[in-house]
Amino acid sequence: MCLEKVDKEFNPDRFKVARLRRKMTYRKLAEQTGLSSKTISKYEKDGINNPPSSESLKKISQVLSYPAQFFFEDDIDEISTETVSFRALSKMTAAQRDAAISAGRLSLIVNNYIQDNFELPKQDFIDLRGCDPEVAAETIREHWALGSKKIGNLIHLLESKGVRVFSLSENTLDVDAFSFWKDGLPFIFLNNRKSAERSRFDAAHELGHLLLHKHASPFDDPIDVSLSPSRVAEQEADNFASAFLMPKASVANAVPNYITIEDIIELKSRWSVSAVSLIFRLYKANLITEWQYRKLMEEASIRGYRKEEPQPIPREKSLIFEKIMPMLAKEGLGVKSFAKELKLPLDEVTNLMFMPSLIER
């Protein structure tokens, strides 16, 4: 790996971001670079005064697969763990959480470049803190003039309302999605290894967090005191997502009096949701009895619909990135040169932008 000459100081925080993003402990990184754990720790905690030598930096750069120039740029904006809403925090390891948050910090580099060079949609949210999730879903639909119609492409809709939507390439099903507010802008991250239906629901779930739980604890007065604060928030976001994607009036008009699992498979395409999500929505909207709910869920489980979706829909992607990349290419910035411009690994950039296939070009 060729190292370009840099005039800036080594940035320990960037070193930490890269290490956490690659899920490397001090010990693991030390073993793979041939350095000691103490030396790795020294670089991260006091790298300004004790920067790595050119040879050590070359080893670190190779093992982490980050360009050496990445470690000499300005600090990346922090993302406080307390401000991040994770879809499945209880299932995540600390390493998975830190890697996901590090991806979030890298996205700020991409976002800052794009919004400095392109005019992006303005944030168009309203304050719905404290609202009942069902009411909140109806309210934001009215605010965005959606009525009760199906949402065609949810990512495109979110981007048009000022949400910065990024993709996660985490090789685990335990990292579903997460969101946060940063400098007045809403961010959503979606795991691209989930089914298209699941990812779409995750996006709506995170929208619920952004609307219902912004800058305030949603747990001050939990309805069910037996639930943990995080579980209350998750239930609220789930209920919002269900109501937002499947408006009660729309669903009620489409559902027959006696509904079968075949009806579920046929109807789910009307709202581009999973079979299980539709069954759950019907039950919560009092459109089927508890007995019908249990029978439909049992049938869905037997058929394997919890793991593999029948009649799957196409995966949604970012419209902003699809429009911006050709414009950058006209300016001489293909995807590889764009990553180089940002001093980021190519795989991180293409994965964040829903374009992992571009890494092969």
C-alpha positions as CSV (number, residue, x, y, z in Angstrom):
1,M,0.0,0.0,0.0
2,C,1.4,3.3,-1.1
3,L,1.3,6.0,1.6
4,E,0.9,9.6,0.5
5,K,2.8,12.3,2.3
6,V,0.6,14.1,4.8
7,D,1.2,17.4,6.6
8,K,-1.5,17.1,9.3
9,E,-1.2,15.5,12.7
10,F,-2.2,11.9,13.4
11,N,-5.8,11.9,14.7
12,P,-6.4,9.4,17.5
13,D,-10.2,9.7,17.3
14,R,-10.2,8.7,13.7
15,F,-8.0,5.7,14.6
16,K,-10.6,4.7,17.2
17,V,-13.4,5.0,14.7
18,A,-11.7,2.8,12.1
19,R,-10.8,0.2,14.8
20,L,-14.3,0.1,16.2
21,R,-15.8,0.0,12.7
22,R,-13.7,-3.2,12.0
23,K,-14.7,-4.6,15.4
24,M,-11.0,-4.9,16.4
25,T,-10.0,-5.0,20.0
26,Y,-6.6,-3.7,21.0
27,R,-5.4,-7.3,21.3
28,K,-6.7,-8.4,17.9
29,L,-5.3,-5.4,16.1
30,A,-2.0,-5.9,17.8
31,E,-1.8,-9.5,16.8
32,Q,-2.6,-8.7,13.1
33,T,-0.2,-5.7,12.9
34,G,2.6,-7.3,14.9
35,L,2.5,-4.4,17.3
36,S,1.8,-4.6,21.1
37,S,-1.6,-3.9,22.7
38,K,0.1,-1.3,24.7
39,T,1.3,0.5,21.6
40,I,-2.1,0.3,20.0
41,S,-3.6,1.8,23.1
42,K,-1.0,4.6,23.2
43,Y,-1.8,5.6,19.6
44,E,-5.5,5.8,20.4
45,K,-5.3,7.6,23.7
46,D,-2.3,9.9,23.0
47,G,-1.6,9.6,19.3
48,I,-1.1,13.4,18.9
49,N,2.0,13.2,21.2
50,N,2.9,9.6,20.3
51,P,1.9,9.0,16.7
52,P,2.7,5.8,14.9
53,S,5.8,5.6,12.8
54,S,5.4,5.4,9.0
55,E,6.0,1.6,9.2
56,S,3.5,1.1,12.0
57,L,0.9,3.3,10.2
58,K,1.4,1.2,7.1
59,K,0.6,-2.0,9.0
60,I,-2.4,-0.4,10.7
61,S,-3.7,0.9,7.4
62,Q,-3.4,-2.5,5.7
63,V,-5.1,-4.4,8.5
64,L,-8.0,-2.0,8.9
65,S,-8.2,-1.5,5.1
66,Y,-8.4,2.3,5.7
67,P,-6.4,4.7,3.6
68,A,-3.5,6.2,5.7
69,Q,-4.8,9.7,4.9
70,F,-8.0,9.0,6.8
71,F,-6.1,9.1,10.1
72,F,-4.8,12.7,9.4
73,E,-8.1,14.5,8.8
74,D,-10.1,16.6,11.2
75,D,-12.3,15.1,13.9
76,I,-15.5,13.4,12.9
77,D,-18.6,14.7,14.6
78,E,-19.5,12.6,17.7
79,I,-22.8,10.6,17.9
80,S,-23.7,10.1,21.5
81,T,-24.9,6.6,22.3
82,E,-27.8,8.1,24.3
83,T,-29.2,9.8,21.3
84,V,-29.2,6.7,19.1
85,S,-32.4,4.6,18.8
86,F,-31.4,1.0,17.9
87,R,-34.1,-1.4,16.5
88,A,-32.7,-4.4,18.5
89,L,-30.4,-3.1,21.1
90,S,-31.0,-6.0,23.5
91,K,-29.6,-8.5,20.9
92,M,-26.5,-6.5,20.0
93,T,-23.0,-7.0,21.4
94,A,-21.0,-3.9,22.4
95,A,-18.8,-4.5,19.4
96,Q,-21.8,-4.5,17.0
97,R,-23.2,-1.4,18.6
98,D,-19.9,0.5,18.4
99,A,-19.3,-0.6,14.8
100,A,-22.8,0.6,13.8
101,I,-22.3,4.0,15.6
102,S,-18.9,4.3,13.8
103,A,-20.7,3.7,10.5
104,G,-23.0,6.5,11.6
105,R,-20.1,8.8,12.1
106,L,-18.6,7.9,8.7
107,S,-22.0,8.8,7.2
108,L,-21.6,12.3,8.5
109,I,-18.5,12.7,6.4
110,V,-20.5,11.6,3.3
111,N,-23.5,13.8,4.2
112,N,-21.4,16.9,4.9
113,Y,-19.7,16.6,1.5
114,I,-23.0,16.1,-0.3
115,Q,-24.9,18.9,1.4
116,D,-22.0,21.3,0.9
117,N,-22.1,20.6,-2.9
118,F,-25.8,19.9,-3.6
119,E,-29.1,21.3,-2.5
120,L,-30.9,18.6,-0.5
121,P,-34.6,18.6,0.6
122,K,-35.3,20.6,3.7
123,Q,-36.4,18.8,6.9
124,D,-40.2,18.7,7.1
125,F,-41.1,17.2,10.5
126,I,-43.6,18.3,13.1
127,D,-43.3,17.8,16.9
128,L,-45.3,14.7,17.8
129,R,-43.8,13.9,21.1
130,G,-46.3,12.5,23.6
131,C,-48.8,11.6,20.8
132,D,-50.5,8.2,20.6
133,P,-48.6,6.3,17.8
134,E,-51.8,5.7,15.8
135,V,-52.7,9.4,16.0
136,A,-49.1,10.4,15.2
137,A,-49.2,8.2,12.1
138,E,-52.4,9.8,10.9
139,T,-51.1,13.3,11.7
140,I,-47.8,13.0,9.8
141,R,-49.7,11.4,6.8
142,E,-52.0,14.4,6.8
143,H,-49.0,16.8,7.1
144,W,-47.3,15.2,4.2
145,A,-50.6,15.0,2.2
146,L,-50.4,11.2,1.9
147,G,-54.0,10.5,2.7
148,S,-54.6,6.8,3.3
149,K,-52.9,5.7,0.0
150,K,-50.1,3.2,-0.2
151,I,-46.6,4.6,0.2
152,G,-44.8,3.6,-3.0
153,N,-41.1,3.9,-2.1
154,L,-40.6,4.7,1.6
155,I,-36.9,5.7,1.3
156,H,-37.7,8.1,-1.5
157,L,-40.5,9.6,0.7
158,L,-38.2,10.0,3.7
159,E,-35.5,11.6,1.7
160,S,-38.0,14.1,0.2
161,K,-38.8,15.1,3.8
162,G,-35.2,15.8,4.7
163,V,-34.2,12.4,6.2
164,R,-30.7,11.3,5.5
165,V,-31.1,7.5,4.8
166,F,-28.0,5.3,4.7
167,S,-27.4,1.6,4.3
168,L,-25.6,-0.7,6.8
169,S,-23.6,-3.6,5.6
170,E,-23.5,-5.4,9.0
171,N,-23.0,-9.1,8.6
172,T,-25.5,-9.9,11.3
173,L,-29.3,-10.0,11.7
174,D,-28.9,-8.6,15.2
175,V,-28.3,-5.0,13.9
176,D,-31.7,-4.1,12.4
177,A,-31.7,-0.4,12.1
178,F,-31.1,2.8,14.0
179,S,-31.7,6.5,13.9
180,F,-30.7,9.8,15.5
181,W,-31.0,13.5,15.2
182,K,-27.9,15.5,14.4
183,D,-27.7,19.3,14.0
184,G,-31.4,19.4,13.3
185,L,-31.3,16.7,10.7
186,P,-32.9,13.2,11.1
187,F,-30.8,10.2,10.1
188,I,-31.9,6.6,9.5
189,F,-29.7,3.5,8.9
190,L,-31.1,0.3,7.5
191,N,-29.4,-3.2,7.5
192,N,-29.3,-4.3,3.8
193,R,-29.3,-8.0,4.8
194,K,-32.9,-7.9,5.9
195,S,-35.8,-8.7,3.5
196,A,-37.1,-5.7,1.6
197,E,-40.4,-5.9,3.6
198,R,-38.6,-6.0,6.9
199,S,-36.3,-3.1,5.9
200,R,-39.3,-1.1,4.9
201,F,-40.9,-1.7,8.3
202,D,-37.7,-0.9,10.0
203,A,-37.6,2.5,8.2
204,A,-41.1,3.3,9.3
205,H,-40.2,2.1,12.9
206,E,-37.2,4.5,13.0
207,L,-39.4,7.3,11.6
208,G,-41.6,6.7,14.6
209,H,-38.7,7.1,17.0
210,L,-37.6,10.4,15.2
211,L,-41.1,11.8,15.5
212,L,-42.2,10.5,18.9
213,H,-39.0,10.5,20.9
214,K,-37.0,13.5,19.7
215,H,-35.0,15.3,22.5
216,A,-37.1,13.8,25.2
217,S,-37.5,10.6,27.1
218,P,-40.6,8.7,25.9
219,F,-40.6,6.8,29.2
220,D,-41.7,9.4,31.7
221,D,-45.2,8.1,32.1
222,P,-45.2,4.5,30.7
223,I,-48.7,3.1,30.2
224,D,-47.5,-0.3,31.3
225,V,-45.2,0.0,34.3
226,S,-44.2,-3.6,34.0
227,L,-42.3,-2.8,30.7
228,S,-38.8,-1.5,30.6
229,P,-38.4,2.1,29.2
230,S,-36.7,0.8,26.1
231,R,-39.5,-1.7,25.5
232,V,-42.1,1.0,25.8
233,A,-40.3,3.0,23.1
234,E,-40.0,0.0,20.9
235,Q,-43.7,-0.8,21.2
236,E,-44.6,2.8,20.4
237,A,-42.4,2.8,17.3
238,D,-43.8,-0.6,16.1
239,N,-47.3,0.6,16.5
240,F,-46.5,3.8,14.6
241,A,-44.9,1.9,11.8
242,S,-47.8,-0.4,11.5
243,A,-50.3,2.4,11.4
244,F,-48.2,4.6,9.1
245,L,-47.7,1.8,6.5
246,M,-51.2,0.4,6.8
247,P,-53.8,3.1,7.6
248,K,-56.8,1.5,9.3
249,A,-59.3,2.9,6.9
250,S,-57.4,1.5,3.9
251,V,-57.0,-1.9,5.5
252,A,-60.6,-2.1,6.7
253,N,-61.9,-1.5,3.2
254,A,-59.8,-4.2,1.7
255,V,-60.2,-7.1,4.2
256,P,-62.9,-9.7,3.6
257,N,-65.1,-10.8,6.5
258,Y,-63.4,-14.2,6.7
259,I,-59.7,-13.9,5.8
260,T,-57.4,-16.8,5.0
261,I,-53.6,-17.0,4.8
262,E,-54.0,-16.9,1.0
263,D,-55.8,-13.6,1.3
264,I,-53.0,-12.3,3.5
265,I,-50.4,-13.2,0.7
266,E,-52.5,-11.4,-1.9
267,L,-53.3,-8.4,0.2
268,K,-49.8,-7.7,1.6
269,S,-48.7,-6.3,-1.8
270,R,-51.2,-3.5,-1.4
271,W,-49.0,-1.9,1.3
272,S,-45.7,-3.6,0.5
273,V,-45.5,-5.2,4.0
274,S,-44.7,-8.6,5.3
275,A,-47.4,-11.2,5.8
276,V,-46.8,-11.2,9.6
277,S,-46.9,-7.4,9.8
278,L,-50.3,-7.4,8.0
279,I,-51.7,-10.1,10.3
280,F,-50.5,-8.1,13.4
281,R,-52.0,-4.9,12.0
282,L,-55.4,-6.6,11.4
283,Y,-55.5,-7.8,15.0
284,K,-54.4,-4.4,16.5
285,A,-57.0,-2.6,14.4
286,N,-59.7,-5.0,15.7
287,L,-60.4,-6.3,12.2
288,I,-59.9,-9.9,13.1
289,T,-60.5,-11.8,16.4
290,E,-57.8,-13.1,18.6
291,W,-58.7,-16.6,17.5
292,Q,-58.2,-15.6,13.8
293,Y,-55.0,-13.9,14.7
294,R,-53.6,-16.9,16.4
295,K,-54.6,-19.2,13.5
296,L,-53.1,-16.9,10.8
297,M,-49.9,-16.5,12.8
298,E,-49.7,-20.3,13.3
299,E,-50.2,-20.9,9.5
300,A,-47.6,-18.2,8.7
301,S,-45.1,-19.8,11.0
302,I,-45.7,-23.3,9.5
303,R,-45.1,-22.0,6.0
304,G,-41.9,-20.3,7.1
305,Y,-43.1,-16.7,6.5
306,R,-41.3,-15.4,9.5
307,K,-38.0,-16.2,7.8
308,E,-38.7,-16.0,4.1
309,E,-41.3,-13.7,2.6
310,P,-43.8,-15.0,0.1
311,Q,-44.0,-13.0,-3.1
312,P,-41.1,-10.7,-2.0
313,I,-41.0,-7.1,-3.1
314,P,-38.0,-5.3,-4.7
315,R,-35.5,-3.7,-2.3
316,E,-35.8,0.1,-1.9
317,K,-32.7,2.3,-2.4
318,S,-31.7,5.9,-2.0
319,L,-32.9,8.2,-4.8
320,I,-30.5,11.0,-3.7
321,F,-27.4,8.8,-4.2
322,E,-28.7,7.5,-7.5
323,K,-29.0,11.1,-8.7
324,I,-25.8,12.5,-7.2
325,M,-23.3,9.9,-8.3
326,P,-23.8,10.5,-12.1
327,M,-23.5,14.2,-11.4
328,L,-20.2,13.6,-9.6
329,A,-19.0,11.4,-12.4
330,K,-19.5,14.2,-14.8
331,E,-17.1,16.3,-12.6
332,G,-14.6,13.5,-12.8
333,L,-15.5,11.9,-9.4
334,G,-16.4,8.3,-10.1
335,V,-17.2,6.1,-7.0
336,K,-13.5,5.2,-6.4
337,S,-12.3,8.8,-6.7
338,F,-15.2,10.0,-4.6
339,A,-14.1,7.6,-1.8
340,K,-10.6,8.9,-2.2
341,E,-11.7,12.5,-2.0
342,L,-13.4,11.7,1.3
343,K,-10.3,9.7,2.5
344,L,-12.6,6.7,3.1
345,P,-12.4,3.0,2.2
346,L,-14.3,2.3,-1.0
347,D,-16.4,-0.5,0.7
348,E,-17.6,1.9,3.4
349,V,-18.8,4.5,0.9
350,T,-20.6,2.2,-1.5
351,N,-22.2,0.3,1.4
352,L,-23.5,3.5,3.0
353,M,-25.0,4.6,-0.3
354,F,-26.9,1.4,-1.0
355,M,-24.4,0.7,-3.9
356,P,-22.2,-2.2,-2.7
357,S,-22.1,-3.6,-6.3
358,L,-20.2,-0.4,-7.4
359,I,-17.1,-1.7,-5.5
360,E,-16.6,-4.1,-8.3
361,R,-16.3,-1.4,-10.9
